[in-house]
Amino acid sequence: MSGKEGPGGFRKRKHDNFPHTQRREGKDVSSSSPVMLAFKSFQQELDARHDKYERLVKLSRDITVESKRTIFLLHRITSAPDMEEILTESETKLDGVRQKILQVAQELSGEDMHQFHRAVTTGLQEYVEAVSFQHFIKARSLISVEEINRQLTFTTEDSGADSNTPSSEDQKLVTWSLKITPVDYLLGVADLTGELMRMCINSVGNGDIDTPFEVSQFLRQVYDGFSFIGNTGPYEVSKKLYTLKQSLAKVENACYALKVRGSEIPKHMLADVFSVKTEMIDQEESIS
């Protein structure tokens, strides 16, 4: 063992012999120096950015929860006697979600959207899924990203306006907007296909024979559109293409059973038959 090595065979470092309790004279940095002031400004900027990020994460979580509740409400439309009442209630819920998105737009005012995109992408995808599901129920078509962005333009009164203004007409109006990115739109539409598959099965159980065929035709068009993107798009989009294909297969199997054996099976038993068939398909896919 060489003399430079310690008891355990580890080589000693040069600063091991330096007394740590000894203060180096003349090395104290004044808190008012330009370097310290610059680092303090960096600290404040980073703290403000981290706080904004956490607020956006919380808002995104609230948007996700309220959007899911809207989707659960819309699923009741297959068994509810009054469709318009549920659509009106869902519109009220979506208005509440848009108020949360307004807060997101205010937080992102003057900021680069892409720096905070990861904080809000989950909530925006869930909102796209909810609003596109509602639009399909009403119009049997896919809502465009331009229409979604048009709904996310808000006009509010400027909170910094002078409170001594004699009339409310002189209040300054401020316009806020938040644009859904193409990736968030595509991922939300991909998740929509799973909700449409559930609506198809629920409709069959309630004796609705037309909805499964409408959903099947719509899903084929969506799947064809995603197939054009293929592996050239973002990774998340290509990954959800497999789930979309599974939803389409389940709906097509339901339509096939309706066409071939619909007259043999009583309407109140159709849902049980399709649920069993769906479980068999899931087991076959998991084995393969």
MIDOSE-1310 file (N, C-alpha, C; in nm, 2 decimals, decimal comma, always signed):
residues 288
msgk	+0,09/-0,12/+0,00/+0,00/+0,00/+0,00/+0,09/+0,12/+0,00; +0,07/+0,22/-0,09/+0,15/+0,34/-0,10/+0,11/+0,43/+0,01; +0,20/+0,53/+0,04/+0,18/+0,62/+0,15/+0,07/+0,72/+0,12; +0,03/+0,73/-0,01/-0,08/+0,82/-0,05/-0,22/+0,77/-0,03
egpg	-0,23/+0,64/+0,01/-0,36/+0,58/+0,02/-0,39/+0,57/+0,17; -0,53/+0,58/+0,19/-0,58/+0,57/+0,33/-0,58/+0,43/+0,38; -0,64/+0,42/+0,50/-0,65/+0,28/+0,57/-0,73/+0,19/+0,48; -0,84/+0,23/+0,41/-0,92/+0,14/+0,34/-0,87/+0,12/+0,19
gfrk	-0,76/+0,17/+0,16/-0,71/+0,16/+0,03/-0,75/+0,27/-0,06; -0,82/+0,37/-0,01/-0,87/+0,48/-0,09/-0,76/+0,59/-0,10; -0,74/+0,64/-0,21/-0,64/+0,75/-0,23/-0,69/+0,88/-0,16; -0,61/+0,94/-0,08/-0,65/+1,06/-0,02/-0,65/+1,18/-0,12
rkhd	-0,75/+1,26/-0,10/-0,76/+1,38/-0,18/-0,68/+1,50/-0,12; -0,64/+1,59/-0,20/-0,56/+1,70/-0,14/-0,63/+1,78/-0,04; -0,76/+1,80/-0,06/-0,83/+1,89/+0,04/-0,87/+1,81/+0,16; -0,84/+1,68/+0,18/-0,88/+1,61/+0,30/-0,81/+1,67/+0,42
nfph	-0,69/+1,72/+0,40/-0,61/+1,77/+0,51/-0,65/+1,92/+0,55; -0,74/+1,98/+0,47/-0,78/+2,12/+0,49/-0,88/+2,13/+0,60; -0,85/+2,20/+0,71/-0,95/+2,22/+0,82/-1,07/+2,29/+0,77; -1,19/+2,21/+0,77/-1,31/+2,27/+0,72/-1,36/+2,38/+0,81
tqrr	-1,33/+2,38/+0,93/-1,38/+2,49/+1,02/-1,31/+2,62/+1,00; -1,20/+2,62/+0,94/-1,12/+2,74/+0,92/-1,18/+2,83/+0,81; -1,20/+2,95/+0,84/-1,26/+3,04/+0,74/-1,15/+3,10/+0,65; -1,18/+3,11/+0,53/-1,09/+3,18/+0,44/-1,10/+3,33/+0,44
egkd	-1,00/+3,40/+0,48/-1,01/+3,54/+0,50/-1,01/+3,61/+0,36; -1,09/+3,71/+0,36/-1,10/+3,79/+0,24/-1,18/+3,74/+0,13; -1,25/+3,62/+0,15/-1,33/+3,56/+0,04/-1,48/+3,58/+0,05; -1,53/+3,66/+0,16/-1,67/+3,68/+0,17/-1,72/+3,77/+0,06
vsss	-1,83/+3,74/+0,00/-1,89/+3,81/-0,11/-2,00/+3,90/-0,05; -2,00/+4,03/-0,08/-2,10/+4,12/-0,04/-2,23/+4,09/-0,10; -2,34/+4,10/-0,02/-2,47/+4,07/-0,08/-2,52/+4,18/-0,18; -2,45/+4,29/-0,18/-2,49/+4,40/-0,27/-2,40/+4,40/-0,39
spvm	-2,32/+4,30/-0,41/-2,23/+4,29/-0,53/-2,32/+4,26/-0,65; -2,27/+4,30/-0,77/-2,35/+4,28/-0,89/-2,37/+4,13/-0,92; -2,28/+4,04/-0,88/-2,29/+3,90/-0,90/-2,41/+3,85/-0,81; -2,41/+3,88/-0,68/-2,51/+3,83/-0,59/-2,65/+3,89/-0,63
lafk	-2,65/+4,01/-0,67/-2,78/+4,07/-0,72/-2,83/+4,00/-0,84; -2,74/+3,96/-0,93/-2,78/+3,89/-1,05/-2,84/+3,76/-1,02; -2,77/+3,68/-0,93/-2,82/+3,55/-0,89/-2,95/+3,56/-0,81; -2,97/+3,67/-0,73/-3,10/+3,68/-0,67/-3,21/+3,70/-0,77
sfqq	-3,19/+3,78/-0,87/-3,29/+3,80/-0,97/-3,32/+3,67/-1,05; -3,21/+3,59/-1,07/-3,24/+3,46/-1,13/-3,32/+3,37/-1,04; -3,29/+3,37/-0,91/-3,37/+3,29/-0,82/-3,52/+3,33/-0,82; -3,54/+3,46/-0,82/-3,68/+3,51/-0,82/-3,75/+3,47/-0,95
elda	-3,68/+3,48/-1,06/-3,74/+3,44/-1,19/-3,78/+3,29/-1,19; -3,68/+3,21/-1,14/-3,71/+3,06/-1,14/-3,82/+3,02/-1,04; -3,82/+3,09/-0,93/-3,93/+3,06/-0,83/-4,07/+3,10/-0,89; -4,07/+3,21/-0,96/-4,20/+3,25/-1,02/-4,24/+3,16/-1,13
rhdk	-4,14/+3,11/-1,20/-4,17/+3,01/-1,31/-4,22/+2,88/-1,25; -4,16/+2,83/-1,15/-4,20/+2,71/-1,09/-4,34/+2,72/-1,02; -4,36/+2,83/-0,96/-4,50/+2,85/-0,90/-4,61/+2,86/-1,01; -4,58/+2,92/-1,12/-4,67/+2,92/-1,23/-4,69/+2,78/-1,29
yerl	-4,59/+2,71/-1,30/-4,60/+2,57/-1,35/-4,69/+2,49/-1,26; -4,67/+2,50/-1,12/-4,76/+2,43/-1,03/-4,90/+2,47/-1,04; -4,93/+2,60/-1,06/-5,06/+2,65/-1,07/-5,13/+2,59/-1,19; -5,05/+2,58/-1,30/-5,11/+2,52/-1,43/-5,13/+2,37/-1,41
vkls	-5,05/+2,30/-1,34/-5,07/+2,16/-1,32/-5,20/+2,14/-1,24; -5,23/+2,22/-1,14/-5,35/+2,21/-1,06/-5,47/+2,25/-1,15; -5,46/+2,35/-1,23/-5,57/+2,38/-1,32/-5,60/+2,27/-1,42; -5,49/+2,21/-1,47/-5,51/+2,10/-1,57/-5,58/+1,98/-1,50
rdit	-5,54/+1,96/-1,37/-5,61/+1,85/-1,30/-5,76/+1,88/-1,28; -5,79/+2,00/-1,25/-5,94/+2,04/-1,24/-6,01/+2,02/-1,37; -5,94/+2,06/-1,48/-6,00/+2,05/-1,61/-6,03/+1,91/-1,65; -5,93/+1,82/-1,61/-5,95/+1,68/-1,64/-6,06/+1,62/-1,56
vesk	-6,08/+1,65/-1,44/-6,18/+1,60/-1,35/-6,32/+1,64/-1,41; -6,34/+1,77/-1,43/-6,47/+1,82/-1,48/-6,50/+1,77/-1,62; -6,40/+1,75/-1,70/-6,43/+1,70/-1,84/-6,47/+1,55/-1,83; -6,41/+1,47/-1,74/-6,45/+1,33/-1,72/-6,60/+1,33/-1,67
rtif	-6,63/+1,42/-1,58/-6,77/+1,42/-1,53/-6,87/+1,45/-1,64; -6,83/+1,54/-1,73/-6,91/+1,57/-1,84/-6,93/+1,45/-1,93; -6,82/+1,37/-1,95/-6,83/+1,25/-2,04/-6,92/+1,15/-1,97; -6,91/+1,13/-1,84/-7,00/+1,04/-1,77/-7,14/+1,08/-1,78
llhr	-7,17/+1,21/-1,77/-7,30/+1,26/-1,79/-7,36/+1,23/-1,93; -7,27/+1,25/-2,03/-7,32/+1,23/-2,17/-7,35/+1,08/-2,20; -7,29/+0,99/-2,12/-7,31/+0,85/-2,14/-7,46/+0,81/-2,10; -7,51/+0,89/-2,01/-7,65/+0,87/-1,97/-7,75/+0,89/-2,07
itsa	-7,71/+0,95/-2,18/-7,80/+1,00/-2,29/-7,86/+0,88/-2,36; -7,79/+0,76/-2,35/-7,85/+0,64/-2,42/-7,97/+0,58/-2,35; -7,98/+0,61/-2,22/-8,09/+0,56/-2,14/-8,19/+0,66/-2,09; -8,15/+0,79/-2,11/-8,24/+0,90/-2,05/-8,35/+0,93/-2,15
pdme	-8,47/+0,96/-2,09/-8,59/+0,99/-2,17/-8,57/+1,12/-2,24; -8,51/+1,22/-2,18/-8,50/+1,36/-2,24/-8,35/+1,38/-2,27; -8,32/+1,38/-2,40/-8,18/+1,41/-2,45/-8,15/+1,55/-2,43; -8,24/+1,65/-2,46/-8,21/+1,79/-2,45/-8,17/+1,83/-2,31
eilt	-8,23/+1,77/-2,21/-8,20/+1,81/-2,07/-8,05/+1,78/-2,04; -8,01/+1,66/-2,08/-7,87/+1,62/-2,06/-7,77/+1,70/-2,14; -7,81/+1,74/-2,26/-7,72/+1,82/-2,34/-7,71/+1,96/-2,28; -7,82/+2,01/-2,23/-7,81/+2,14/-2,16/-7,72/+2,14/-2,04
eset	-7,74/+2,03/-1,96/-7,65/+2,02/-1,84/-7,51/+2,00/-1,88; -7,48/+1,93/-1,98/-7,34/+1,91/-2,02/-7,28/+2,04/-2,07; -7,36/+2,12/-2,14/-7,31/+2,25/-2,18/-7,28/+2,34/-2,07; -7,36/+2,33/-1,96/-7,33/+2,41/-1,84/-7,19/+2,36/-1,78
kldg	-7,17/+2,23/-1,77/-7,05/+2,18/-1,72/-6,93/+2,22/-1,81; -6,94/+2,22/-1,94/-6,84/+2,26/-2,03/-6,80/+2,41/-2,01; -6,91/+2,49/-1,98/-6,88/+2,63/-1,96/-6,79/+2,65/-1,84; -6,82/+2,56/-1,73/-6,73/+2,57/-1,61/-6,59/+2,53/-1,65
vrqk	-6,57/+2,43/-1,73/-6,44/+2,39/-1,78/-6,37/+2,50/-1,85; -6,45/+2,57/-1,93/-6,39/+2,68/-2,01/-6,34/+2,80/-1,92; -6,41/+2,81/-1,81/-6,36/+2,91/-1,71/-6,23/+2,88/-1,65; -6,21/+2,75/-1,63/-6,07/+2,70/-1,59/-5,97/+2,72/-1,70
ilqv	-6,01/+2,70/-1,82/-5,92/+2,72/-1,93/-5,89/+2,87/-1,95; -5,99/+2,96/-1,92/-5,96/+3,10/-1,91/-5,85/+3,13/-1,81; -5,85/+3,07/-1,70/-5,74/+3,10/-1,60/-5,61/+3,05/-1,66; -5,61/+2,94/-1,73/-5,49/+2,89/-1,79/-5,44/+3,00/-1,90
aqel	-5,53/+3,05/-1,98/-5,49/+3,15/-2,07/-5,43/+3,28/-2,01; -5,49/+3,31/-1,89/-5,44/+3,43/-1,82/-5,30/+3,40/-1,76; -5,28/+3,28/-1,71/-5,15/+3,24/-1,66/-5,04/+3,24/-1,77; -5,08/+3,21/-1,89/-4,99/+3,19/-2,00/-4,97/+3,32/-2,08
sged	-5,04/+3,43/-2,04/-5,03/+3,56/-2,11/-4,89/+3,61/-2,11; -4,83/+3,63/-2,23/-4,69/+3,68/-2,24/-4,59/+3,57/-2,22; -4,63/+3,45/-2,21/-4,54/+3,33/-2,19/-4,53/+3,25/-2,32; -4,43/+3,17/-2,33/-4,42/+3,08/-2,44/-4,50/+2,95/-2,40
mhqf	-4,60/+2,93/-2,48/-4,69/+2,81/-2,45/-4,62/+2,68/-2,44; -4,51/+2,66/-2,52/-4,44/+2,54/-2,53/-4,36/+2,51/-2,40; -4,32/+2,61/-2,33/-4,25/+2,59/-2,21/-4,34/+2,53/-2,10; -4,47/+2,56/-2,11/-4,56/+2,51/-2,00/-4,66/+2,40/-2,06
hrav	-4,63/+2,36/-2,18/-4,73/+2,27/-2,25/-4,75/+2,14/-2,17; -4,64/+2,08/-2,11/-4,65/+1,96/-2,04/-4,74/+1,97/-1,92; -4,75/+2,09/-1,86/-4,83/+2,11/-1,74/-4,98/+2,10/-1,77; -5,02/+2,14/-1,89/-5,16/+2,15/-1,93/-5,21/+2,05/-2,03
ttgl	-5,12/+1,98/-2,09/-5,16/+1,89/-2,20/-5,27/+1,79/-2,17; -5,26/+1,73/-2,05/-5,35/+1,63/-2,01/-5,50/+1,68/-2,00; -5,51/+1,80/-1,93/-5,64/+1,86/-1,92/-5,70/+1,90/-2,06; -5,61/+1,96/-2,14/-5,66/+2,00/-2,28/-5,71/+1,88/-2,36
qeyv	-5,64/+1,77/-2,35/-5,68/+1,65/-2,42/-5,81/+1,60/-2,37; -5,83/+1,60/-2,24/-5,96/+1,55/-2,19/-6,07/+1,65/-2,22; -6,05/+1,78/-2,23/-6,15/+1,87/-2,28/-6,19/+1,85/-2,42; -6,09/+1,83/-2,51/-6,12/+1,79/-2,65/-6,20/+1,67/-2,66
eavs	-6,17/+1,57/-2,58/-6,25/+1,45/-2,58/-6,40/+1,47/-2,54; -6,42/+1,56/-2,43/-6,55/+1,58/-2,39/-6,63/+1,67/-2,49; -6,57/+1,77/-2,54/-6,64/+1,86/-2,63/-6,67/+1,79/-2,76; -6,58/+1,71/-2,81/-6,60/+1,63/-2,94/-6,71/+1,52/-2,92
fqhf	-6,71/+1,47/-2,80/-6,82/+1,37/-2,77/-6,96/+1,43/-2,77; -6,96/+1,55/-2,71/-7,09/+1,62/-2,71/-7,13/+1,66/-2,85; -7,03/+1,71/-2,93/-7,06/+1,75/-3,07/-7,11/+1,63/-3,15; -7,05/+1,51/-3,13/-7,09/+1,39/-3,21/-7,24/+1,36/-3,17
ikar	-7,27/+1,36/-3,05/-7,41/+1,33/-3,01/-7,51/+1,42/-3,07; -7,47/+1,55/-3,08/-7,57/+1,65/-3,14/-7,57/+1,65/-3,29; -7,45/+1,63/-3,36/-7,44/+1,65/-3,50/-7,39/+1,53/-3,58; -7,35/+1,42/-3,50/-7,30/+1,30/-3,57/-7,19/+1,33/-3,66
slis	-7,10/+1,42/-3,62/-6,98/+1,46/-3,70/-6,87/+1,50/-3,60; -6,75/+1,52/-3,66/-6,63/+1,55/-3,58/-6,61/+1,70/-3,57; -6,60/+1,76/-3,45/-6,58/+1,90/-3,44/-6,44/+1,93/-3,48; -6,42/+2,05/-3,55/-6,29/+2,08/-3,60/-6,21/+2,16/-3,49
veei	-6,08/+2,16/-3,50/-5,99/+2,23/-3,41/-6,02/+2,38/-3,41; -6,06/+2,43/-3,53/-6,08/+2,57/-3,54/-6,21/+2,61/-3,46; -6,31/+2,52/-3,46/-6,43/+2,55/-3,38/-6,40/+2,54/-3,23; -6,31/+2,44/-3,19/-6,28/+2,43/-3,05/-6,20/+2,56/-3,00
nrql	-6,11/+2,60/-3,09/-6,03/+2,73/-3,05/-6,12/+2,85/-3,05; -6,22/+2,85/-3,14/-6,32/+2,96/-3,14/-6,39/+2,97/-3,01; -6,42/+2,86/-2,95/-6,49/+2,86/-2,82/-6,40/+2,90/-2,70; -6,27/+2,90/-2,72/-6,18/+2,93/-2,62/-6,12/+3,07/-2,63
tftt	-6,21/+3,16/-2,68/-6,18/+3,30/-2,69/-6,27/+3,37/-2,59; -6,21/+3,44/-2,50/-6,29/+3,50/-2,39/-6,27/+3,65/-2,38; -6,37/+3,72/-2,34/-6,36/+3,87/-2,33/-6,40/+3,90/-2,18; -6,31/+3,97/-2,11/-6,34/+4,00/-1,97/-6,30/+4,15/-1,95
edsg	-6,35/+4,20/-1,84/-6,32/+4,34/-1,81/-6,18/+4,35/-1,75; -6,11/+4,45/-1,78/-5,98/+4,47/-1,72/-5,98/+4,50/-1,57; -5,92/+4,41/-1,50/-5,92/+4,42/-1,35/-5,84/+4,54/-1,31; -5,75/+4,59/-1,39/-5,67/+4,71/-1,36/-5,73/+4,84/-1,39
adsn	-5,86/+4,84/-1,44/-5,92/+4,96/-1,48/-5,95/+5,05/-1,36; -5,97/+5,17/-1,38/-5,99/+5,27/-1,27/-6,13/+5,24/-1,21; -6,13/+5,22/-1,08/-6,26/+5,19/-1,01/-6,35/+5,31/-1,00; -6,30/+5,43/-1,02/-6,37/+5,56/-1,01/-6,44/+5,59/-1,14
tpss	-6,44/+5,50/-1,24/-6,50/+5,53/-1,37/-6,65/+5,54/-1,35; -6,71/+5,65/-1,40/-6,85/+5,68/-1,37/-6,95/+5,58/-1,43; -6,92/+5,52/-1,55/-7,01/+5,43/-1,61/-6,94/+5,31/-1,65; -7,01/+5,20/-1,65/-6,95/+5,07/-1,69/-6,92/+5,06/-1,84
edqk	-6,97/+5,15/-1,92/-6,94/+5,14/-2,06/-6,80/+5,18/-2,09; -6,74/+5,26/-2,00/-6,60/+5,30/-2,02/-6,50/+5,19/-1,97; -6,55/+5,08/-1,92/-6,46/+4,98/-1,88/-6,38/+4,92/-1,99; -6,25/+4,89/-1,97/-6,17/+4,84/-2,08/-6,19/+4,69/-2,09
lvtw	-6,21/+4,64/-2,21/-6,23/+4,49/-2,23/-6,10/+4,43/-2,27; -6,07/+4,31/-2,22/-5,95/+4,24/-2,26/-5,99/+4,11/-2,32; -5,93/+4,07/-2,42/-5,96/+3,94/-2,49/-5,85/+3,84/-2,46; -5,89/+3,72/-2,41/-5,79/+3,61/-2,38/-5,83/+3,50/-2,47
slki	-5,73/+3,42/-2,51/-5,75/+3,31/-2,60/-5,64/+3,20/-2,57; -5,68/+3,08/-2,59/-5,59/+2,97/-2,58/-5,61/+2,87/-2,70; -5,51/+2,84/-2,77/-5,52/+2,76/-2,89/-5,48/+2,62/-2,85; -5,57/+2,52/-2,89/-5,54/+2,38/-2,87/-5,44/+2,34/-2,98
tpvd	-5,33/+2,28/-2,94/-5,23/+2,24/-3,04/-5,28/+2,12/-3,12; -5,23/+2,10/-3,24/-5,27/+1,99/-3,32/-5,25/+1,85/-3,25; -5,14/+1,84/-3,18/-5,12/+1,71/-3,11/-5,22/+1,68/-3,00; -5,26/+1,79/-2,92/-5,36/+1,77/-2,82/-5,49/+1,74/-2,88
yllg	-5,52/+1,80/-3,00/-5,65/+1,77/-3,07/-5,65/+1,62/-3,12; -5,54/+1,58/-3,17/-5,54/+1,44/-3,22/-5,55/+1,34/-3,11; -5,48/+1,37/-3,00/-5,49/+1,27/-2,89/-5,63/+1,27/-2,82; -5,69/+1,39/-2,82/-5,83/+1,39/-2,77/-5,93/+1,32/-2,85
vadl	-5,91/+1,33/-2,99/-6,00/+1,26/-3,08/-5,97/+1,11/-3,07; -5,85/+1,07/-3,05/-5,82/+0,93/-3,04/-5,88/+0,87/-2,91; -5,88/+0,94/-2,80/-5,95/+0,90/-2,68/-6,11/+0,90/-2,70; -6,16/+0,98/-2,79/-6,30/+0,99/-2,81/-6,35/+0,85/-2,87
tgel	-6,27/+0,78/-2,94/-6,31/+0,66/-3,00/-6,35/+0,55/-2,90; -6,28/+0,55/-2,79/-6,32/+0,46/-2,68/-6,45/+0,49/-2,62; -6,48/+0,62/-2,60/-6,62/+0,66/-2,55/-6,73/+0,63/-2,65; -6,70/+0,64/-2,78/-6,80/+0,61/-2,88/-6,83/+0,46/-2,88
mrmc	-6,72/+0,38/-2,86/-6,74/+0,23/-2,85/-6,83/+0,20/-2,73; -6,81/+0,26/-2,62/-6,90/+0,23/-2,50/-7,04/+0,28/-2,53; -7,06/+0,39/-2,59/-7,19/+0,44/-2,63/-7,26/+0,34/-2,72; -7,18/+0,28/-2,81/-7,24/+0,19/-2,91/-7,30/+0,07/-2,83
insv	-7,22/+0,01/-2,74/-7,26/-0,11/-2,67/-7,38/-0,07/-2,58; -7,38/+0,04/-2,51/-7,49/+0,08/-2,43/-7,62/+0,11/-2,51; -7,60/+0,16/-2,63/-7,72/+0,18/-2,72/-7,79/+0,05/-2,76; -7,71/-0,05/-2,79/-7,76/-0,18/-2,82/-7,84/-0,23/-2,71
gngd	-7,79/-0,22/-2,59/-7,86/-0,27/-2,47/-8,00/-0,20/-2,45; -8,01/-0,08/-2,50/-8,14/-0,01/-2,48/-8,23/-0,02/-2,61; -8,19/-0,11/-2,70/-8,27/-0,13/-2,81/-8,25/-0,04/-2,93; -8,15/+0,04/-2,92/-8,12/+0,14/-3,03/-8,03/+0,07/-3,13
idtp	-8,08/+0,04/-3,25/-8,01/-0,04/-3,35/-7,94/+0,05/-3,45; -7,98/+0,18/-3,46/-7,92/+0,27/-3,56/-7,78/+0,33/-3,51; -7,77/+0,36/-3,38/-7,65/+0,42/-3,34/-7,52/+0,34/-3,36; -7,52/+0,20/-3,34/-7,40/+0,13/-3,37/-7,35/+0,14/-3,51
fevs	-7,44/+0,15/-3,61/-7,40/+0,16/-3,75/-7,34/+0,30/-3,78; -7,40/+0,40/-3,71/-7,35/+0,54/-3,73/-7,22/+0,55/-3,67; -7,20/+0,49/-3,55/-7,07/+0,50/-3,48/-6,96/+0,42/-3,56; -7,00/+0,31/-3,62/-6,91/+0,23/-3,70/-6,86/+0,31/-3,82
qflr	-6,95/+0,37/-3,89/-6,91/+0,45/-4,01/-6,82/+0,56/-3,97; -6,85/+0,63/-3,86/-6,77/+0,74/-3,81/-6,63/+0,70/-3,77; -6,62/+0,59/-3,70/-6,49/+0,54/-3,65/-6,40/+0,49/-3,77; -6,46/+0,44/-3,88/-6,38/+0,40/-3,99/-6,32/+0,53/-4,06
qvyd	-6,40/+0,64/-4,06/-6,34/+0,76/-4,12/-6,23/+0,81/-4,03; -6,25/+0,81/-3,90/-6,14/+0,86/-3,81/-6,02/+0,77/-3,82; -6,04/+0,64/-3,83/-5,92/+0,55/-3,84/-5,85/+0,57/-3,97; -5,92/+0,59/-4,08/-5,86/+0,62/-4,21/-5,77/+0,75/-4,20
gfsf	-5,83/+0,85/-4,13/-5,75/+0,97/-4,11/-5,62/+0,95/-4,03; -5,63/+0,87/-3,92/-5,51/+0,85/-3,85/-5,41/+0,76/-3,92; -5,46/+0,67/-4,01/-5,38/+0,59/-4,09/-5,29/+0,67/-4,18; -5,34/+0,78/-4,23/-5,26/+0,86/-4,32/-5,14/+0,93/-4,24
ignt	-5,16/+0,95/-4,11/-5,05/+1,01/-4,03/-4,95/+0,90/-4,01; -4,99/+0,78/-3,97/-4,90/+0,67/-3,95/-4,79/+0,70/-3,85; -4,67/+0,65/-3,89/-4,56/+0,67/-3,80/-4,49/+0,81/-3,82; -4,54/+0,89/-3,91/-4,48/+1,02/-3,94/-4,52/+1,12/-3,83
gpye	-4,63/+1,10/-3,76/-4,67/+1,19/-3,66/-4,60/+1,17/-3,52; -4,65/+1,24/-3,42/-4,59/+1,23/-3,29/-4,60/+1,09/-3,24; -4,51/+1,05/-3,14/-4,51/+0,92/-3,09/-4,64/+0,88/-3,02; -4,70/+0,98/-2,94/-4,82/+0,95/-2,87/-4,93/+0,92/-2,96
vskk	-4,94/+0,98/-3,08/-5,05/+0,96/-3,18/-5,04/+0,82/-3,23; -4,92/+0,77/-3,28/-4,90/+0,64/-3,33/-4,93/+0,53/-3,23; -4,90/+0,56/-3,10/-4,92/+0,47/-2,99/-5,07/+0,45/-2,97; -5,15/+0,55/-2,98/-5,30/+0,54/-2,96/-5,37/+0,48/-3,08
lytl	-5,30/+0,47/-3,19/-5,36/+0,42/-3,31/-5,41/+0,27/-3,29; -5,33/+0,20/-3,21/-5,36/+0,06/-3,18/-5,49/+0,05/-3,10; -5,51/+0,14/-3,00/-5,63/+0,14/-2,92/-5,75/+0,18/-3,00; -5,73/+0,27/-3,10/-5,84/+0,31/-3,19/-5,88/+0,19/-3,27
kqsl	-5,78/+0,12/-3,32/-5,82/+0,00/-3,40/-5,90/-0,10/-3,32; -5,86/-0,12/-3,19/-5,94/-0,21/-3,11/-6,08/-0,17/-3,09; -6,10/-0,04/-3,07/-6,24/+0,01/-3,05/-6,32/-0,01/-3,18; -6,26/+0,02/-3,29/-6,33/+0,00/-3,42/-6,37/-0,15/-3,44
akve	-6,28/-0,24/-3,41/-6,30/-0,38/-3,42/-6,42/-0,43/-3,33; -6,43/-0,37/-3,21/-6,54/-0,41/-3,13/-6,68/-0,36/-3,18; -6,67/-0,24/-3,23/-6,80/-0,18/-3,29/-6,84/-0,26/-3,41; -6,74/-0,29/-3,50/-6,78/-0,37/-3,62/-6,83/-0,50/-3,58
nacy	-6,78/-0,57/-3,48/-6,83/-0,70/-3,44/-6,97/-0,69/-3,39; -7,00/-0,58/-3,32/-7,14/-0,55/-3,27/-7,23/-0,53/-3,39; -7,19/-0,46/-3,49/-7,27/-0,44/-3,61/-7,29/-0,56/-3,69; -7,19/-0,65/-3,69/-7,20/-0,77/-3,76/-7,30/-0,86/-3,69
alkv	-7,29/-0,87/-3,56/-7,39/-0,95/-3,49/-7,53/-0,90/-3,50; -7,55/-0,77/-3,51/-7,68/-0,71/-3,52/-7,74/-0,75/-3,66; -7,65/-0,74/-3,76/-7,69/-0,77/-3,90/-7,73/-0,91/-3,92; -7,64/-1,00/-3,87/-7,66/-1,14/-3,89/-7,76/-1,21/-3,79
rgse	-7,75/-1,17/-3,66/-7,82/-1,24/-3,56/-7,92/-1,15/-3,49; -7,94/-1,03/-3,54/-8,02/-0,93/-3,47/-8,16/-0,98/-3,45; -8,21/-1,05/-3,55/-8,35/-1,09/-3,55/-8,37/-1,21/-3,46; -8,26/-1,29/-3,43/-8,27/-1,41/-3,35/-8,26/-1,38/-3,20
ipkh	-8,19/-1,26/-3,16/-8,17/-1,23/-3,02/-8,27/-1,13/-2,97; -8,34/-1,15/-2,86/-8,42/-1,04/-2,81/-8,34/-0,92/-2,78; -8,41/-0,80/-2,79/-8,34/-0,68/-2,77/-8,28/-0,66/-2,63; -8,35/-0,71/-2,53/-8,30/-0,70/-2,39/-8,18/-0,79/-2,36
mlad	-8,15/-0,88/-2,45/-8,03/-0,97/-2,43/-7,91/-0,93/-2,52; -7,93/-0,83/-2,61/-7,82/-0,79/-2,70/-7,70/-0,74/-2,62; -7,73/-0,66/-2,52/-7,61/-0,61/-2,45/-7,53/-0,72/-2,38; -7,59/-0,82/-2,33/-7,52/-0,93/-2,26/-7,44/-1,00/-2,37
vfsv	-7,50/-1,03/-2,48/-7,43/-1,10/-2,59/-7,30/-1,02/-2,63; -7,32/-0,89/-2,65/-7,20/-0,81/-2,70/-7,10/-0,80/-2,59; -7,14/-0,79/-2,46/-7,04/-0,78/-2,35/-6,95/-0,90/-2,35; -7,02/-1,02/-2,36/-6,94/-1,15/-2,36/-6,85/-1,15/-2,48
ktem	-6,90/-1,11/-2,60/-6,82/-1,11/-2,72/-6,70/-1,02/-2,71; -6,72/-0,90/-2,64/-6,61/-0,81/-2,62/-6,50/-0,86/-2,53; -6,55/-0,93/-2,42/-6,45/-1,00/-2,33/-6,37/-1,10/-2,40; -6,43/-1,18/-2,49/-6,36/-1,28/-2,57/-6,25/-1,22/-2,66
idqe	-6,29/-1,10/-2,72/-6,20/-1,03/-2,81/-6,08/-0,98/-2,73; -6,11/-0,93/-2,61/-6,00/-0,88/-2,53/-5,90/-0,99/-2,48; -5,96/-1,11/-2,45/-5,87/-1,22/-2,41/-5,79/-1,27/-2,53; -5,85/-1,27/-2,65/-5,77/-1,32/-2,76/-5,65/-1,22/-2,79
esis	-5,68/-1,09/-2,78/-5,58/-0,99/-2,81/-5,47/-0,99/-2,70; -5,50/-1,02/-2,58/-5,40/-1,03/-2,47/-5,31/-1,15/-2,49; -5,37/-1,26/-2,54/-5,29/-1,38/-2,56/-5,20/-1,36/-2,68; -5,25/-1,30/-2,78/-5,17/-1,28/-2,90/-5,06/-1,18/-2,88
